Amino acid sequence: MPATLGELSQVSGARLEGASDCSIVSVNTLKRAKKGEIAFLSNRRYVNDLLLTKASAVILSEEDLKKCPSYALVSDTPYLAYAKIANYLYPNAPRSSGIADSAVVGSDCVIDDSSTISANVVIGNNVVIHSGVYIGPNCVLEDNVEINEDSSLIANVTLCRNVIIGKNVILHPGVVLGADGFGIAQAADKWIKIPQIGSVKIEDNVEIGANSTIDRGAIDDTVIEKGVKIDNQVQIGHNVIIGENTAIAGCTGIAGSAIIGKRCMIGGASAISGHIAISDDVIITGMSGVSNSIKSPGMYSSGLPVTENKIWRRNIIRLKNIDEIIKKIMLKLK
């Protein structure tokens, strides 16, 4: 949807430097942008691209304004301003309501007339779907599921029994919510499965990425609180609680009964042990292993950065012998 820079300034709250009537039709990168497009700079790695950009306008900070060869929208938070502008230029396409002929709907369901049930959807019994909900192709909703207003299941999403979805939730393709948690008890020579009788509750304004999975609770529910953003291929175990507005990057694994606070940021491929608690406002950098509770806000890391293999091997040998090395040092100091 085309817009003027004046409109985009109002939408984003950024200060306009340039012609308010300049027309913008799309966004692009600094390197690829051309006339009629807007780009942004929020990472110092791309400052050289700013000098050569052909964009009609750039969203940037006051610090970078003097280097900008085009019109500019100046913001203390360029990436946030870009997000607002991108949403304005690319609004969601309208969807037609109704139930596809190939959909299968069980008994005693309540489906609002304004909702969309796409091709090959299977809906169990006693399911409640509120207004404005979009159920994409090939989704499966088991018995007693409830989906609240304006939520979207993009495609191939599975909601197992008793799962509750809040308002304005987005579930990307392949999401599975409410599969059994990893509940087994060891007998003498085999494993005994423990029934998982809890469910999963997703609160309002949550977004869950493609092929991510959240297990149902063993007794109590697994809970994802308001505003949480979860990337692709994340695994969340049974009875986990994720606090409001926490963001979790791809390939993270969170074991059962972990409690993660509000406004946390968890880097990709991190592993969080079960039965621990993480404070509000914690940042965990990528590929970290978290095996103990974190009680104070701050940034936490673990693991070794990648190095040349022969150096890594030498360092690991030293790490294995560190206790003996410290003892020898302490003896010399006595």
PEWO-V609065 format. One record per helix or strand of 2 or more residues. SS is the DSSP state (H for helix, E for strand). FROM is the first residue (numbers start at 1). LEN is the number of residues. Records with the same first field share a line. If there is no record, write none. Layout:
SS->FROM-LEN, FROM-LEN
//
This chain:
E->3-2, 15-3, 23-2, 26-2, 37-4, 57-4, 71-4, 98-2, 104-2, 110-2, 116-2, 122-2, 128-2, 134-2, 140-2, 146-2, 152-2, 158-2, 164-2, 170-2, 176-4, 184-3, 191-3, 200-3, 207-2, 213-3, 222-3, 229-2, 235-2, 241-2, 247-2, 253-2, 259-2, 265-2, 271-2, 277-2, 282-3, 289-2, 298-3
H->5-8, 44-9, 62-6, 78-12, 309-12, 322-12
//
